[in-house]
Amino acid sequence: MAEERQELDEDDLAMQRLDAVLSAVEAGDAAGVDALLEPLHAADIADILEQIGASDRAALLALWHGGIDGDVLSELDESIREEVIGALPETVVAEAMRELETDDLVDILEDLEAPAQGKILDALEDADRVAVEQALAYPEYSAGRLMQREVVVAPEHWTVGEAIDFLRGADELPYQFYHVILTDPRMHPTGYVTLGRILSSARKVKLCDIVEDGFRTVEATEEEADVAYIFNQYHMISCPVVDDAGRLVGVITIDDAMNVLDEEHEEDMLRMAGVGDESSISDRVLETTRLRLPWLFVNLLTAILASLVISQFEDVIVKVVALAVLMPIVASMGGNAATQSLTVAVRALSTRDLTGANVSRVIWRETAVGLLNGVFFAVVMGLVSAFWFQDPSLGLVIAAAMVVNLVVAGMAGILVPVMMERAGVDPALASGTFVTTVTDVVGFFVFLGLAGLVFL
């Protein structure tokens, strides 16, 4: 209860803060806007910019003398980031970008159009511009795009004392780092040492004697989803990135890896719902329509297919009108059961828990679950239908259809995403549509087919 109360209080506070900002913007009160935004975290400011309309957003940016910084731009949803950057003076954008490390710069720039990219790159210092351009040269969604170039490196023969003296004397260090990476003379990473081990060890101890176990590297061309899986699987907090010659070119930290996991899960949810993998509450009407219309059209085609199955049994429906009343129940139960299995399957595939080694066992489990659930609801709906329409035969028909459809739903919920993945298609992309089609077609065919055998 205390946690729920705290969450409600935070939501109320955020709403009050948003109302206050909008009131200050409407009044043209620049000082008020500055006073409201100055103490906020960058993520909270980004939330405010995302929650207000385009005209209010432009007015707020024009009034805000405190100025937007790189952290706020980094936190913004990409759907409005380019709009915000376009509304700001070039000098403000350039200064904000200079504050960011290369991984955050690349994350922002890769979503911008070429003209906007060029303006920002021209405003960067030479070293930063070269680092960002090199990162952008790597394939999209690769480790090279995800990594930061700012790395703390030490020769593998150094002692703890030498490393501490180097860190204290460095003109500039990464804003956030967890390891000192050891390299050989050819810049091949050979291990890393946590800052905690360095601070707790005597100065004379060699760094190579206190390296972390389980050291590994990733290639710059490796898929970022695979990198995120490695972080999650092996509980890593940072990982060196190497080029095709094995030389150190950057490092990926846990915050970036977890962002990838979050994005992957969010994309799966959006794709399963058929709203596009880049949908956002900030999207405009036409853009949202464009993302959703194709899958609604696919759903229309599959609904027509299910209707064609129903049309083959017009005679029995006309004779037993109660079938029309009960058909939605059969389809709904099958669809819901399939969605349960489908959700488990897509999640397991994304986390690589569902593999060729255990897929048969999972299919049998979901089939058994479908059978048991089917038997239970067959008894329930059989009794309800027989009592409702005073016809025991009708109760037997829907009971049999319920068992068959829930068994098929359990199997389809696993088999469809597995087959799509093996075909090289994202299982979250269209599994829901195909699985629903299977359960609708099978449910209607079995229910109406059995009814035809019994009543005609």
PEZI-V275419 format. One line per field, one symbol per residue. burial: 1 if it has 24 or more other ideal C-beta (glycine too) atoms within 12 Angstrom, else 0. A space follows every 50 residues. Layout:
burial = ???
This chain:
burial = 00000000000000001100110110000000100110010101111111 11000110111011011111111111111111111011000111011111 11111111111100011011101100011011111101000111111111 11111101110011001000000100111111100000111111101100 10000111011100011111110111111111000111111110000111 11111110111011101101111111001001100000001000100010 01001100110010011001011001101111111111111111111111 00010000100110011011101100110011001000100001111111 11111111111111111111100000111111111111111111111111 110110
